[in-house]
Amino acid sequence: MANFNFVEELTWRGMIANIMPGTEEQLNKEMTSAYVGIDPTADSLHIGHLVGIMMLKHLQRAGHRPIALVGGATGMIGDPSMKSQERKLIDEATLRHNQECIRQQLAKFLDFDSDAPNHAILVNNYDWMKDFSFLNFIRDIGKHITVNYMMAKDSVKKRLAANADHGMSFTEFSYQLLQGYDFLYLYQKENCRLQMGGSDQWGNITTGTELIRRIEGGEAFAITCPLITKADGTKFGKTEGGNVWLDPKRTSPYKFYQFWLNVSDEDAARYIKIFTDLPKDEIADLVAQQEQDPGLRPLQKRLAKEITCMVHSEQDYEMAVEASQILFSNKAQDILHKIDEETLLSVFEGVPTFEVPRDVITAGVPLINLLTDHAAVFPSKGEMRKMTQGGGVSVNKEKVADQNMTIDASFLLNDKYILAQRGKKNYFLLIAK
């Protein structure tokens, strides 16, 4: 039996778009296995995957059994839902590498390794599709679903309408049948009774429930969540630099933290329900605090903390908070010497950079020469003298009193960088090469 009502939990969190009749009764009746499909076309998940992952996390918290399905076979084809172009196909070696990386990321959200009856499992549909011959598939599976049924799906109709000139390949058209078979297979092998996904997946999921009904005479269920957008209607999870990834090598913990910290008040109030497992009363309290003093931004701060700790670690979160304070903190010098290279570059992304020969710095060089002759931070020595006298020059966030002070290797951050500041807002990064 469930520890709490899973459907009620998703409902107050704003995570249900469609639910098939009988789903809640099934979940309240017994421990139920449910799956979410994950596209393995990259070796990292991104925040667009988080809604489905959080659905599995809440499912496991409610006492049910989560199944994460890596779509190795379907990933080799490409789902036409909400897409206007066919995707590139991947080979098996890449697929296996991506699967292992995805499992490690999912393990931060789901319990795979305990002996609890509802411990999570990871499966890959390539494992049961790779030896399935085309003839057997169309004979044993294809005959149960009519073309009329498949053509009536929104994902197919939209794709055909959007590509009237080029149409849709048979490969893509067969996608919903393959996904439907996944559900049937998991129903047969793992007693999986529920599939969950984004609202764009409703057609594919219900094809699976229909196959189970027609072939097994069984009953299966479906829940979809709304597609997440920002309050202004633009796509969630994309920045100018592209996806926000869970892999720290692709998106640094600092940038990850900053993404959540900078969401709008309206989005923060929605996202904190969807992307954390904070209880209802605690979220209500944070919302009340935000309304009382929006400038303190308690929602954004707590959202950024919870999700950065979950995806990365508490240590990464603390480092991201410290790094965020570099521009304003009176402890900026200490922080600069503590943060790693990737975080330093993230904080000062976009500032002008100058390459300086390493031997110039290791030999020792007067600051005035460094910031005029070797790096054009100042157009002239006279202008630098004038600004230094006015207290407007800093090196590594420490004010400079003497423009002739010697700069040597002891000033290098991460053995490579020196941060120069001209006035309040003009930063420059010198790189020892």
C-alpha positions in Angstrom: 0.0 0.0 0.0 1.1 3.5 -0.7 2.7 5.7 2.0 0.7 8.6 0.7 -1.7 9.3 -2.2 0.5 9.7 -5.3 -2.1 11.3 -7.5 -3.1 13.8 -4.8 0.6 14.6 -4.5 1.1 15.2 -8.2 -2.1 17.2 -8.4 -1.2 19.9 -5.8 2.2 20.1 -7.3 0.6 21.0 -10.7 2.1 17.9 -12.4 -0.9 16.2 -14.0 -2.2 17.1 -17.4 -4.1 13.9 -18.2 -4.9 10.8 -16.2 -6.6 7.7 -17.4 -9.7 6.6 -15.4 -8.9 4.0 -12.8 -5.3 5.1 -12.3 -5.8 6.4 -8.8 -7.7 3.3 -7.7 -4.9 1.1 -9.0 -2.3 3.0 -7.1 -4.3 3.0 -3.9 -5.0 -0.8 -4.2 -1.4 -2.1 -4.3 2.3 -1.3 -4.9 2.4 -0.5 -8.6 5.3 -0.5 -11.0 5.4 2.5 -13.3 7.8 3.7 -16.0 9.1 6.8 -17.7 11.0 6.7 -21.0 14.2 8.6 -21.3 15.9 9.5 -24.5 19.6 8.4 -24.5 20.9 10.5 -27.4 23.3 12.3 -25.0 25.5 11.1 -22.1 23.8 13.5 -19.8 20.2 14.4 -18.8 19.2 18.0 -18.9 16.6 19.9 -16.9 13.9 19.1 -19.5 14.1 15.5 -18.2 13.6 16.5 -14.6 9.8 16.5 -14.6 9.7 12.8 -15.5 12.4 12.0 -13.0 10.6 13.9 -10.2 7.5 11.9 -11.1 9.4 8.7 -10.5 10.9 10.1 -7.3 7.5 11.0 -5.9 6.2 7.6 -7.0 9.0 5.8 -5.1 8.4 8.1 -2.0 4.7 7.0 -2.2 5.7 3.4 -1.9 5.5 2.3 -5.6 8.2 0.9 -7.9 9.8 3.2 -10.5 11.2 1.9 -13.7 13.4 4.2 -15.8 13.4 3.0 -19.4 16.3 4.1 -21.5 15.0 4.3 -25.1 17.9 2.7 -26.8 15.8 1.2 -29.7 13.4 4.1 -30.0 16.3 6.5 -29.6 17.8 5.0 -32.7 14.6 6.1 -34.6 13.3 9.3 -33.1 10.0 10.3 -31.7 8.0 12.5 -34.1 6.1 14.1 -31.2 6.4 17.9 -31.1 9.4 17.7 -33.5 9.6 19.0 -37.0 12.6 17.1 -38.2 13.9 13.5 -38.0 16.7 13.1 -35.5 20.2 11.6 -36.0 20.6 8.0 -35.2 23.2 6.7 -32.7 25.3 3.5 -32.6 25.2 0.8 -29.9 28.6 1.7 -28.3 27.5 5.3 -27.8 24.1 4.1 -26.6 25.7 1.9 -23.8 28.0 4.8 -22.7 25.1 7.2 -22.5 23.0 4.6 -20.6 25.6 4.2 -17.9 26.0 8.0 -17.5 22.3 8.4 -17.3 22.0 5.7 -14.6 24.6 7.5 -12.4 22.6 10.7 -12.6 19.3 8.9 -11.9 20.8 7.3 -8.8 20.9 10.8 -7.2 17.0 10.8 -7.4 16.0 7.1 -7.1 17.0 4.2 -4.9 18.3 1.5 -7.2 20.4 -0.5 -4.8 18.5 -1.2 -1.6 16.6 -4.4 -0.9 13.3 -2.5 -0.6 10.5 -4.1 -2.6 10.0 -0.9 -4.5 13.7 -0.3 -5.4 14.0 1.3 -8.9 15.2 -0.6 -11.9 16.8 0.7 -15.2 15.9 -1.1 -18.4 16.8 -0.4 -22.1 14.3 -1.3 -24.8 17.2 -2.1 -27.2 17.7 -5.2 -25.1 14.4 -6.7 -26.1 14.1 -5.1 -29.6 17.5 -5.9 -31.0 16.6 -9.6 -31.8 13.0 -9.0 -32.7 12.8 -9.6 -36.5 10.7 -7.2 -38.6 8.5 -10.0 -39.8 7.8 -11.2 -36.3 7.1 -7.7 -35.1 4.6 -6.8 -37.8 2.9 -10.2 -37.4 2.7 -10.4 -33.6 2.3 -6.7 -32.8 1.5 -4.7 -35.8 -1.7 -6.5 -36.6 -3.3 -5.4 -33.4 -3.2 -1.7 -34.1 -4.9 -0.2 -37.2 -3.3 2.5 -39.4 -6.5 4.6 -38.8 -5.8 4.4 -35.0 -2.2 5.5 -35.5 -3.1 8.3 -37.9 -5.6 9.8 -35.4 -2.8 10.6 -32.9 -2.1 14.3 -32.5 1.7 13.7 -32.8 1.3 12.2 -36.2 -1.3 14.7 -37.4 0.8 17.7 -36.4 4.0 16.2 -37.9 2.2 15.6 -41.2 0.6 19.1 -41.2 4.0 20.7 -40.5 5.8 18.7 -43.2 3.3 18.6 -46.0 6.1 18.6 -48.6 8.3 16.0 -47.0 5.8 13.9 -45.1 6.9 11.4 -42.4 9.1 8.4 -42.8 7.8 4.9 -42.1 10.5 4.7 -39.4 9.0 7.6 -37.5 5.5 6.5 -38.1 6.3 3.2 -36.4 7.6 4.9 -33.3 4.3 4.8 -31.4 4.0 1.1 -32.1 7.5 0.5 -30.7 6.7 2.6 -27.6 3.4 0.8 -27.2 5.3 -2.6 -27.3 7.6 -1.3 -24.6 4.6 -0.9 -22.3 3.3 -4.4 -23.3 6.8 -5.9 -22.6 7.1 -4.3 -19.2 3.5 -5.3 -18.4 4.4 -8.9 -19.2 7.9 -9.1 -17.6 7.7 -6.6 -14.8 4.0 -6.3 -14.0 4.2 -2.6 -15.0 0.7 -1.2 -14.9 1.4 2.6 -15.4 3.3 4.7 -17.9 4.1 8.4 -17.2 5.5 11.1 -19.5 4.9 14.6 -20.9 1.6 15.6 -22.3 3.0 15.3 -25.8 3.4 11.5 -25.1 -0.3 10.8 -24.4 -0.9 9.3 -27.9 2.2 7.0 -27.6 1.3 5.9 -24.0 -2.4 5.1 -24.9 -1.2 3.0 -27.8 0.6 0.9 -25.2 -2.5 0.6 -23.0 -4.5 -0.4 -26.1 -1.9 -3.1 -27.0 -2.1 -4.5 -23.5 -5.9 -4.6 -23.7 -6.0 -6.3 -27.1 -3.1 -8.8 -26.6 -3.3 -9.6 -22.9 -6.9 -8.6 -22.1 -5.2 -6.6 -19.3 -5.8 -3.1 -17.9 -3.0 -0.5 -17.9 -2.9 3.2 -17.0 -1.4 6.5 -18.0 -0.5 9.8 -16.4 1.0 12.8 -18.3 2.3 16.0 -16.9 2.0 19.4 -18.5 4.9 20.6 -20.7 6.7 23.1 -18.6 7.1 26.6 -20.0 8.2 29.9 -18.5 5.7 32.5 -17.4 6.4 34.5 -20.6 5.5 31.5 -22.7 9.1 30.7 -23.9 10.6 27.3 -23.7 11.8 26.1 -20.3 15.3 24.8 -19.8 17.0 26.6 -22.6 19.5 29.4 -22.2 21.5 31.3 -24.8 24.2 28.7 -24.3 21.7 25.8 -25.0 20.5 23.2 -22.6 21.0 23.3 -18.9 22.7 19.9 -18.3 22.9 17.8 -15.1 26.5 16.8 -15.9 28.9 19.4 -14.2 31.3 19.1 -17.2 28.5 20.4 -19.5 26.9 22.9 -17.1 29.0 23.9 -14.1 27.2 23.8 -10.7 27.6 27.6 -10.5 25.8 28.1 -13.8 23.2 25.5 -12.8 22.6 27.3 -9.5 22.4 30.6 -11.3 19.7 29.3 -13.7 17.3 28.5 -10.8 18.3 31.6 -8.8 17.3 33.9 -11.7 13.9 32.5 -12.6 10.9 34.9 -12.3 8.8 35.1 -9.1 5.9 33.5 -10.9 8.0 30.6 -12.3 9.7 30.1 -8.9 6.3 29.5 -7.3 5.5 26.8 -9.8 9.0 25.2 -10.1 9.5 24.7 -6.4 6.4 22.4 -6.4 7.6 20.5 -9.5 11.4 20.2 -9.0 11.7 19.7 -5.2 10.1 17.3 -2.8 9.5 20.0 -0.2 6.2 19.5 1.6 3.1 21.6 0.9 3.1 23.7 4.1 6.8 24.6 3.7 6.2 25.8 0.2 3.2 27.8 1.3 5.4 29.5 3.9 8.0 30.4 1.3 5.3 31.8 -1.0 4.0 33.9 1.9 7.6 35.2 2.6 8.0 36.0 -1.0 4.8 38.0 -1.1 5.8 39.9 2.0 9.3 40.9 0.7 9.9 39.9 -2.9 13.3 41.5 -2.9 14.6 38.8 -0.5 13.6 36.2 -3.1 13.2 33.3 -0.7 11.5 31.1 -3.3 14.4 31.4 -5.8 17.0 30.9 -3.1 15.4 27.7 -1.7 14.6 26.3 -5.2 18.2 26.8 -6.3 19.5 25.3 -3.1 17.2 22.2 -3.2 17.8 21.3 -6.8 21.6 22.1 -6.8 22.1 19.9 -3.8 20.0 17.1 -5.3 21.7 17.2 -8.8 25.2 18.0 -7.6 26.0 18.2 -3.8 25.8 20.4 -0.8 29.5 21.3 -1.2 28.8 22.4 -4.9 25.9 24.4 -3.7 27.9 26.2 -1.1 30.7 26.9 -3.6 28.1 28.3 -6.1 26.6 30.6 -3.4 30.1 31.9 -2.5 31.0 32.4 -6.1 27.8 34.4 -6.6 29.0 36.8 -3.9 32.4 37.5 -5.5 31.3 40.8 -7.0 29.8 42.1 -3.8 31.3 40.2 -0.8 34.0 41.7 1.5 35.4 38.2 1.5 35.8 38.2 -2.2 39.6 37.7 -2.1 39.3 34.5 0.0 36.5 33.2 -2.3 38.6 33.9 -5.4 41.4 31.7 -4.1 39.1 28.9 -3.2 36.9 28.4 -6.3 37.9 26.1 -9.1 38.8 27.2 -12.6 35.4 26.3 -14.2 33.5 28.3 -11.6 35.9 31.3 -11.9 35.4 31.3 -15.7 31.6 30.9 -15.3 31.4 33.9 -12.9 33.4 36.1 -15.3 32.1 34.7 -18.5 32.1 37.4 -21.2 34.6 39.8 -19.5 37.5 40.9 -21.8 40.6 38.6 -21.5 44.3 39.1 -22.3 47.0 36.5 -22.7 50.2 37.4 -20.9 53.4 35.3 -21.3 53.8 33.3 -18.1 57.5 34.1 -17.8 56.6 37.8 -17.6 54.5 37.2 -14.5 56.8 34.6 -12.8 59.8 37.0 -13.2 57.8 39.7 -11.5 56.4 42.7 -13.3 55.2 46.2 -12.1 51.4 46.3 -12.1 51.4 49.5 -14.2 53.4 47.8 -17.0 51.2 44.7 -16.7 48.0 46.6 -17.2 49.2 48.8 -20.0 52.0 47.2 -21.9 51.1 43.5 -21.6 47.3 43.8 -21.3 45.4 46.9 -22.5 43.3 47.3 -19.3 44.2 51.0 -19.4 45.0 53.0 -22.5 47.8 54.8 -20.8 50.0 54.8 -17.7 48.8 58.3 -16.8 45.2 57.2 -16.8 46.0 54.2 -14.6 48.0 56.4 -12.1 45.0 58.7 -11.9 42.5 55.9 -11.2 44.8 54.2 -8.7 45.1 57.4 -6.7 41.3 57.6 -6.7 41.0 54.0 -5.4 39.5 52.7 -8.6 42.0 49.8 -9.3 41.8 46.3 -7.9 43.7 43.1 -8.4 42.0 39.9 -7.4 39.3 42.0 -5.7 41.9 43.8 -3.5 42.3 47.6 -3.9 45.7 48.7 -5.2 47.4 51.6 -3.4 50.7 51.5 -5.4 50.6 51.2 -9.2 54.2 50.0 -9.2 53.6 47.0 -7.0 55.2 43.8 -8.3 52.9 41.2 -9.7 54.3 37.6 -9.6 53.2 34.0 -9.7 51.7 34.3 -6.1 48.9 36.4 -7.6 47.8 33.7 -10.0 44.3 32.2 -9.4 44.3 28.4 -10.2 47.9 29.0 -11.2 46.7 30.7 -14.4 44.5 33.8 -13.9 44.7 37.3 -12.6 41.5 39.4 -12.1 41.9 43.1 -12.8 39.2 45.6 -12.0 39.0 49.2 -13.4 36.4 51.2 -11.6 33.3 49.5 -10.1 32.0 47.4 -13.0 34.9 46.8 -15.5 36.5 43.5 -15.0 39.4 41.9 -17.1 40.9 38.4 -16.9 44.6 38.0 -17.5 45.6 34.5 -18.6 49.2 33.4 -18.0 50.2 31.4 -21.1 
